[in-house]
Amino acid sequence: MTLKRVALVYRSDSSFVQRDREILRSAFRVTNVCWQGKRSIPRLALSVLRSDAAFSWFALDHAYGACRLARLFGKRSLVVVGGVDAARRPDMNYGVHLDPRMGPRSRYALAHSDRVLVVDESLRQEIRTNTGIDRPDIVTVHLGFDTDVFSPDDGPKRNVLTVGIVDDVNLARKGLMTFVKAAAKIPDLPFVLVGGRPNEATDKLRSLAPANLDIRGRLTHEELIEQYRRAKVYVQASRYEGLPTALGEAMACACVPVGTRIAGIPTLMGETGYYVPPDDPEATALAIRKAFDLGDGKQARARIIERFAVDRRRRLLIDLVNATVEGRIEGALDSQSTEGSRGGPG
């Protein structure tokens, strides 16, 4: 039987894009299209023409182009919504739907792709609120985590960790400033922040960092896993998220999670961690101390294995691509349940 052909279209080769590439390659012939602006249009057009479907990560410029070309060539298109492409948050200067140029292109992809996937159920309402698009056929397909790769070892777990690209927006959006201020309130615990960049935002954090906080820059995949394994507590003090990848990876490595009740954070955490209000270093410090002294990272890992293992996403993505190419809407439209995922101690 001839394998279906899929053009995988993306802007950055993030870990979640890499995982989906592996999934798609297990069932389809995949062509990679890394979008680098207008100069990528010829490659994008040829790849879509030669494929049965275009699969785009994030409803941004590249998804707009892939969707338009798919309609022109009589092909199918799918787009995965991860957060920024659903957001409109002027309080944080965050979200594509604040951009008068890119916003309409994102809305086009969201309205005209044959299938829209969201990584968390909360993004369905975000799309409706910020774009006016109300599609009953949007499918929730959570991220999947390779729990053989992201796993604990026998080494010590002694750190408090957060991971996020340090820039002006993420100081608030990812709760990085809250993390730094919380570290100052617990001087006897070692804190690590991964994601520093040579910019003013990182300089600002370093100027405020207490002696027990280590700000790291870019890490290799292996170095990042080592940080997860050495952490007892992982903190996701965000004000806005989709379904945070680093939180799921940390939980798979048996970190006790501390996070806000924002979007996909409680979807991942369930009742395995401790919840805090956004922008509250005092409450965050108290929760970190409780998580460090009393938390059980085995529960967090068990939740990822049970609900967010990569094999589950593999099955759903393959079913969805096959159904989309074949023009079917039944079966694969069953979305993942988030029932019972909103509770938690703290």
C-alpha positions in Angstrom: 0.0 0.0 0.0 1.4 3.4 -0.9 2.0 5.7 2.1 0.2 9.0 2.2 2.4 12.0 1.9 2.5 14.8 4.5 4.2 18.2 4.3 5.2 19.2 7.8 5.4 23.0 8.0 6.9 24.8 10.9 8.9 27.9 11.9 11.1 26.4 14.7 12.2 22.9 15.2 11.0 22.7 18.7 10.9 19.5 20.8 7.1 19.1 20.1 7.7 19.5 16.4 10.4 16.9 16.5 8.1 14.5 18.4 5.3 15.0 15.8 7.8 14.5 13.0 8.7 11.1 14.4 5.0 10.3 14.8 4.1 11.2 11.3 7.2 9.4 9.8 6.0 6.2 11.5 2.9 6.2 9.2 3.5 8.6 6.3 6.1 9.9 3.9 7.0 13.3 5.4 8.6 16.3 3.7 9.9 19.0 6.1 9.3 22.7 5.3 11.0 25.0 7.8 9.5 28.4 7.1 12.0 31.2 6.8 9.8 33.9 5.3 8.9 34.6 1.7 12.0 32.8 0.4 10.4 29.6 1.6 7.3 30.0 -0.6 8.7 28.0 -3.6 9.6 25.0 -1.4 6.3 25.2 0.4 4.3 25.3 -2.8 6.2 22.3 -4.3 5.9 20.3 -1.0 2.2 20.9 -0.7 1.7 20.1 -4.4 3.4 16.7 -4.0 1.7 15.9 -0.7 -1.7 14.6 0.3 -1.9 17.0 3.3 -0.1 19.9 4.8 0.4 19.7 8.6 1.3 23.0 10.1 2.5 23.7 13.7 1.0 27.1 14.8 -1.6 29.1 12.9 0.9 31.8 11.7 2.2 33.0 8.3 3.4 29.5 7.2 0.1 27.9 8.0 -1.7 30.6 6.1 0.4 29.9 3.1 0.1 26.1 3.5 -3.7 26.4 3.8 -4.1 28.6 0.7 -1.8 26.4 -1.4 -3.7 23.3 -0.2 -7.0 24.8 -1.3 -5.4 25.8 -4.6 -4.0 22.4 -5.4 -7.0 20.4 -4.1 -5.0 19.0 -1.1 -6.0 18.8 2.6 -4.6 20.9 5.4 -4.3 20.5 9.2 -3.1 23.1 11.7 -2.1 22.7 15.3 -2.8 25.6 17.7 -0.4 25.9 20.5 -1.2 29.2 22.3 0.3 32.3 20.7 -1.8 31.7 17.7 -5.0 31.8 19.8 -4.0 34.6 22.1 -4.8 38.3 22.3 -3.4 39.7 25.5 -2.6 43.4 25.3 -1.8 43.4 29.1 1.3 41.3 28.2 1.8 42.5 24.6 1.3 38.8 23.7 -0.6 37.0 21.0 -0.8 37.0 17.2 -4.2 38.6 17.2 -2.7 41.8 18.4 -0.9 42.0 15.1 -2.9 43.8 12.3 -0.9 42.0 9.6 -0.5 38.5 11.0 -3.8 38.3 12.8 -5.9 38.1 9.6 -3.6 35.4 8.2 -3.9 33.4 11.4 -7.7 33.7 11.2 -7.7 32.5 7.6 -5.8 29.4 8.6 -8.1 28.8 11.5 -11.2 29.2 9.4 -10.2 27.4 6.2 -7.9 24.5 7.3 -9.7 21.2 6.9 -8.8 20.3 10.5 -7.9 22.4 13.5 -6.2 20.7 16.4 -5.7 22.4 19.8 -3.2 21.1 22.5 -5.6 22.1 25.3 -9.4 22.5 25.5 -9.0 26.1 26.8 -7.7 27.2 23.4 -11.1 26.4 21.7 -12.6 29.3 23.7 -9.6 31.5 23.1 -10.1 31.0 19.3 -13.8 31.8 19.6 -13.3 34.9 21.7 -10.3 36.4 19.9 -11.2 35.5 16.3 -15.0 35.0 16.2 -14.4 31.6 14.6 -16.6 28.9 16.2 -15.8 25.6 14.7 -17.5 22.6 16.3 -15.0 20.3 14.6 -11.9 21.6 16.5 -10.2 18.6 18.0 -8.3 18.6 21.3 -5.1 16.5 21.0 -2.8 16.9 24.0 0.9 16.8 23.6 2.6 13.5 24.2 5.7 12.8 26.2 8.3 10.1 25.7 8.4 8.8 29.3 11.3 6.5 28.5 13.4 9.5 27.5 12.0 11.9 30.1 12.5 9.7 33.2 14.1 9.9 36.6 17.3 8.3 37.6 18.9 7.3 40.9 20.7 10.6 41.4 19.8 13.3 44.0 16.8 15.6 43.4 17.7 18.8 45.2 16.8 21.8 42.9 13.8 24.0 42.2 13.6 24.5 38.5 11.8 26.5 35.8 12.4 26.5 32.1 11.4 29.3 29.7 13.0 31.6 27.1 13.9 34.8 28.9 12.5 37.9 27.1 10.5 40.9 28.0 7.1 39.1 27.4 8.0 36.0 29.3 9.1 37.8 32.5 5.3 38.0 33.2 3.8 35.5 30.8 6.0 32.6 32.0 6.2 33.9 35.6 9.9 34.2 35.4 10.0 37.3 37.6 7.8 35.6 40.1 10.2 32.7 40.2 13.2 34.9 40.8 11.4 36.7 43.7 10.3 33.4 45.2 13.9 32.2 45.2 14.9 35.1 47.3 12.3 34.0 50.0 13.8 30.5 50.3 17.6 31.1 50.5 18.3 27.5 51.7 17.1 25.9 48.5 19.0 25.9 45.2 17.0 27.4 42.3 17.7 27.0 38.6 16.2 29.0 35.7 17.0 27.6 32.2 16.4 29.9 29.2 18.6 32.9 29.7 19.5 34.9 26.6 22.0 37.7 26.0 19.4 40.5 26.3 18.1 43.1 28.7 15.4 40.8 30.2 18.1 38.4 31.3 20.2 41.2 32.6 17.3 42.4 34.6 16.8 39.0 36.2 20.4 38.6 37.0 20.4 42.0 38.7 17.6 40.7 41.0 18.8 37.1 41.4 19.7 36.0 44.9 22.8 33.9 45.6 20.8 30.7 45.5 19.5 31.2 41.9 21.5 29.9 38.9 20.4 31.3 35.5 21.4 29.0 32.7 21.4 29.7 28.9 20.7 27.3 26.1 21.1 23.7 27.0 21.4 20.6 24.8 18.7 18.0 25.0 20.8 15.8 27.3 21.7 18.7 29.6 18.0 19.7 29.9 17.0 16.2 30.9 19.8 16.3 33.5 18.3 19.5 34.9 14.9 17.8 35.2 16.4 14.8 36.9 18.2 17.0 39.5 15.1 19.0 40.3 12.7 18.1 43.2 10.2 20.8 42.3 9.3 22.3 38.9 7.5 25.7 38.9 5.2 26.9 36.1 4.0 30.3 37.5 2.6 31.5 34.2 -0.1 34.1 33.4 -0.8 32.6 30.0 -0.1 29.2 28.5 -1.3 26.6 26.0 -0.1 23.2 27.3 3.4 23.9 28.6 5.9 21.3 27.2 8.5 21.8 29.9 6.0 21.2 32.7 5.1 17.8 31.2 8.7 16.9 30.6 9.6 17.8 34.2 6.6 15.8 35.6 7.7 12.8 33.5 11.1 13.1 35.3 9.2 12.9 38.7 9.4 16.6 39.6 6.7 17.8 41.9 4.8 20.6 40.0 3.9 24.0 41.3 1.7 26.0 38.9 -1.1 28.5 38.3 -4.6 27.5 37.4 -4.1 28.8 33.9 -5.2 27.0 30.7 -3.3 23.7 30.2 -1.3 23.8 33.5 -4.1 22.1 35.6 -4.7 19.8 32.6 -1.2 18.4 33.1 -1.0 18.7 36.9 -4.3 17.4 38.0 -4.1 16.7 41.7 -0.3 15.9 41.7 1.0 19.3 42.7 0.4 22.7 44.3 -1.5 25.7 42.9 -0.6 29.3 43.3 -2.1 32.6 42.1 -0.2 34.4 39.2 2.2 37.2 40.2 2.4 36.1 43.8 6.0 35.4 44.9 5.0 34.9 48.6 2.4 32.2 47.8 4.7 30.7 45.2 7.5 30.4 47.8 5.2 28.8 50.3 4.0 26.3 47.8 7.5 25.5 46.7 8.5 24.8 50.3 5.5 22.5 50.8 6.2 20.7 47.5 9.9 20.3 48.4 9.2 19.0 51.9 6.0 17.0 51.3 5.5 16.4 47.5 5.7 13.1 45.7 7.1 13.3 42.2 6.1 9.7 41.5 2.4 10.8 41.3 3.3 13.4 38.7 5.2 10.9 36.6 2.3 8.4 36.9 -0.1 11.0 35.6 2.0 11.7 32.5 2.3 8.0 31.8 -1.4 7.4 32.2 -2.8 10.5 30.3 -0.1 12.1 28.2 2.2 9.3 26.9 3.5 9.8 23.3 1.7 6.7 22.1 -1.7 8.2 22.7 -0.8 11.3 20.6 0.6 9.0 17.9 -2.6 7.1 17.6 -4.8 10.2 17.5 -2.6 12.1 15.0 -2.3 9.2 12.6 -6.1 8.7 12.8 -6.8 12.4 12.2 -4.4 12.7 9.2 -5.8 9.6 7.6 -9.4 10.7 8.2 -8.7 14.2 6.9 -7.0 13.0 3.7 -9.8 10.5 3.1 -12.5 13.1 3.7 -13.9 11.3 6.8 -15.2 13.2 9.9 -16.3 10.3 12.1 -14.1 8.4 14.5 -11.0 10.5 14.9 -13.0 13.5 15.9 -13.3 12.1 19.5 -11.3 14.6 21.5 -9.3 13.7 24.6 -11.2 14.1 27.8 -10.1 16.6 30.4 -12.6 15.4 33.0 -11.2 15.5 36.5 -8.1 17.4 35.5 -8.8 20.7 37.1 -8.5 19.8 40.8 -5.4 19.8 43.0 -4.1 20.5 46.5 -2.7 23.9 47.5 
